[in-house]
Amino acid sequence: MLRHKILIVASRKSIGDSLQKILKRNRFAVLFESDIKRASQSVREHDPDLIILDMVSPKWSGWDVARRLRRVTEAPIVAVGNVDSLSTEGNEIDAQLETPVTSRKLLKQVRTLLARPRYLYSDVLTLDLKRREVWVGGSKHQMTPKEFALLKALMSNAGTVLSRKTIMRTVWNTDFLADTRTLDVHIRWIREKIEEYPGKPSLVRTVRGVGYLFVPTEVSSSNTPPEPLIEEVAR
């Protein structure tokens, strides 16, 4: 059975050593980086299932690192730090752990996040929630973080109209609605990747005066790629 790969990003040796010891003792495959550039490279090379990020560092801003990592992966990110450092800034972080981190709390959080479904799919497309890829038939498309977050929000609420306000709050973390052209542009980019006829969309519909709707109402989730994409997705 393949072990889950966990990347620890920490500049403080004491934190890094402590986290590695706990995870290795519980049979996780552990990667460790104390440099930001190397951390991003490690994500690309090893495709970790989860990242643990030391937010308190003399070398970096934890939130800046989280945003940088989120540009290259959708793997869950667990922030480790004190209460003051764990603000509600941004939506890059999936979970927070206050220091000192106990084995029980760390393992509980790690296992909870690893149990999340990796794939979201309908009869027409599959969304790989880890690699930020969308499969339409046998064709794969890479998505930007915002495109991915937007399509994920729409698919997760299939059959329900999402208002512009809800989408802006969920994807862009703002209630500012004076200019939603950014949303419209991202919808157009998504349609160009998933629609057979982007000018006449059948999957992502516009509901005038309200927002947008993902049409297929049967959307499922799982930790294994759905048929018939098992071989393609696993490559």
Rosetta blueprint (number, residue, H / E / L):
1 M L
2 L L
3 R L
4 H L
5 K E
6 I E
7 L E
8 I E
9 V E
10 A L
11 S L
12 R L
13 K H
14 S H
15 I H
16 G H
17 D H
18 S H
19 L H
20 Q H
21 K H
22 I H
23 L H
24 K H
25 R H
26 N L
27 R L
28 F L
29 A E
30 V E
31 L E
32 F E
33 E E
34 S L
35 D L
36 I H
37 K H
38 R H
39 A H
40 S H
41 Q H
42 S H
43 V H
44 R H
45 E H
46 H H
47 D L
48 P L
49 D L
50 L E
51 I E
52 I E
53 L E
54 D E
55 M L
56 V E
57 S L
58 P L
59 K L
60 W L
61 S E
62 G H
63 W H
64 D H
65 V H
66 A H
67 R H
68 R H
69 L H
70 R H
71 R L
72 V L
73 T L
74 E L
75 A L
76 P L
77 I E
78 V E
79 A E
80 V E
81 G E
82 N L
83 V H
84 D H
85 S H
86 L L
87 S L
88 T L
89 E L
90 G L
91 N L
92 E L
93 I L
94 D L
95 A E
96 Q E
97 L E
98 E E
99 T L
100 P L
101 V L
102 T L
103 S H
104 R H
105 K H
106 L H
107 L H
108 K H
109 Q H
110 V H
111 R H
112 T H
113 L H
114 L H
115 A L
116 R L
117 P L
118 R L
119 Y E
120 L E
121 Y E
122 S L
123 D L
124 V L
125 L E
126 T E
127 L E
128 D E
129 L L
130 K L
131 R L
132 R L
133 E E
134 V E
135 W E
136 V E
137 G L
138 G L
139 S E
140 K E
141 H E
142 Q E
143 M L
144 T L
145 P H
146 K H
147 E H
148 F H
149 A H
150 L H
151 L H
152 K H
153 A H
154 L H
155 M H
156 S H
157 N L
158 A L
159 G L
160 T L
161 V L
162 L E
163 S E
164 R H
165 K H
166 T H
167 I H
168 M H
169 R H
170 T H
171 V H
172 W L
173 N L
174 T L
175 D L
176 F L
177 L L
178 A L
179 D L
180 T L
181 R H
182 T H
183 L H
184 D H
185 V H
186 H H
187 I H
188 R H
189 W H
190 I H
191 R H
192 E H
193 K H
194 I H
195 E L
196 E L
197 Y L
198 P L
199 G L
200 K L
201 P L
202 S L
203 L L
204 V E
205 R E
206 T E
207 V E
208 R L
209 G L
210 V L
211 G E
212 Y E
213 L E
214 F E
215 V L
216 P L
217 T L
218 E L
219 V L
220 S E
221 S E
222 S E
223 N L
224 T L
225 P L
226 P L
227 E L
228 P L
229 L L
230 I H
231 E H
232 E H
233 V H
234 A H
235 R L
